[in-house]
Amino acid sequence: MKKNLIIALFTFFCFSGFLFAQEEGGSLNSGTIESQFDHLNSISNNYQEYKVVKKAHLEKIRQNVTDSLKVFKDDLALLKQDLKDRQADISDLKTQMSALQEQLAAAEEARDSFAIMGFPIHKAAYNTFMWTLVAVLLGAFLFFLFQYSQSYKVISKARKDLDETREEFDQHRKNTLERERKLKRELVDALNQKAV
């Protein structure tokens, strides 16, 4: 049993050493640059107040930093190109937007105006002109209606006066005729009495 325990402990230490070795190699191969520098600092030896770093580890860190910088530069170049493309798209969209705004203004102008005998007239001006014309014509109609009403009253009064005057004239004529007849009878009677 002791033998088995010793073999188990030996195997455990061997595998744990292997795992630590994997972890050491893996730390320089993966993770952030900061974690790799921290790992490098922890696995480096101390000499007085200096750190002694293995050249292989230093070279690996340098390669990782260079690769990271290259990736960042590539990403930066892609981002710059993407930014240029987007700025070009924005410029195109602004140009299209200004063209659309001009078309919209022209369409609104066309909607709000029309041509009469070849002259463009704005709808608001046309409405104002038409309502003014309607008001003037209505005013003229009311004025002439009032004048007609007054004239009708005057004509009615004149007809009434004419009828009264005719009646008076007819009455006067009848009276005059009766007077003439009376005078003629009196004259005939007077002539008849003279003759007898």
Number of C-alpha atoms within 10 A of each C-alpha: 6 7 8 9 10 11 12 12 12 12 12 12 12 12 12 12 12 12 12 12 12 11 14 15 13 12 18 21 14 12 10 14 16 9 13 22 15 13 16 20 14 11 15 14 13 12 8 7 6 9 14 13 15 13 9 9 16 14 12 15 18 12 12 18 15 12 12 14 12 12 12 12 12 12 12 12 12 12 12 12 12 12 12 12 12 12 12 12 12 12 12 12 12 12 12 12 12 12 12 12 12 12 12 12 12 12 12 11 13 15 11 13 16 15 11 9 6 7 8 11 15 16 16 11 12 14 12 12 12 12 12 12 12 12 12 12 12 12 12 12 12 12 12 13 12 12 12 13 12 12 13 12 12 12 13 12 12 12 12 12 12 13 12 12 12 12 12 12 13 12 12 12 12 12 12 12 12 12 12 12 12 12 12 12 13 12 12 12 12 12 11 11 9 8 7 6
